[in-house]
């Protein structure tokens, strides 16, 4: 796992070690032979998220973008409420 918060480096979050920052992704892919990247950042500016996804995809490794589950559920509830009002 990567995180740009310096205080999290070397720690474990939900059983995953924080091994570097987002800028380190290309180097880490090569160092650890990473074959799949899960992108699970849902907060922050859209432009920054797109740049990070491009960085991940630029490594040549398959990148899976995990949607913000709360946002998906919220949209689903809105659609259901709108459908119920018709």
N, C-alpha and C positions, 0 to 999 in steps of 0.2 A: 504494500500500500504506500502511496505517496501522499504527503500533506505539506503545504507551504508554511505551516506553523512550526517554527524551529523547536518549540518546546515539546512537540510530539515525536520528534526524531528519536529513533531507538526504542520507543515505547510500543506497546501492543494495544490495539483497539479492536475489540470484539475478536480476539485471537489472531489478528493479523499484525505483523511487524511493520512499522513505518520505516521504510528504508531510504527515503529521499524526498525531494521536492518535485513538483510537476516539471520543472526544467530539466530534471535528471532522467525523465522517462526514456528517451532514446538510449542513453548510456545503460540504464538498468535493464532494458529489454535485451541488450547484447550481453551484459554481464551475467544475467541469470537465465538466459535462454527462454525468456517469456514468450509464450505462443498465443496468448489471449489476454486482452485488456478489457476489464469491466469499468466503464465510466459511469460513476454514480453521484456526480455532483449536481445537485438540483438548485442550489442557491448561487447567488452572484449574478453579475451582468451577463446577458445573453451573448454578447460579443466575446467575453472572456471564455465562456463555455465552448463556443464554436472554435476559438483558437486552440483550446486544449484538446478538443476532439480531433482537430486537424493535426496537432502534434502527435497524438496517439496513432492516428491513421497513417501518418507519414513514416512511422517505424516499419510499415509493411506487415504489421501484426493485426489480426482480426480484432476489431474494436466493437464491443457491444455496449450500446448506450442504454442504461437502465433508467426508465422514466421515473419521475417523482411520483411515488405511489399516492401520496396525499392529494396531489394535483389531479391525478387521473380519477381518483375516487370522487373528488369534489365536482369535476366535470360530469362524471357519470350521474351523480345525484342531481345536478342541475338539469341534465337532459331528461331524467326520469320525472322530475317535478314539472318541467315544461310539457312533457307528454301527458302527464296526468291532468293538466289544466286544459287540454284540448278537448 
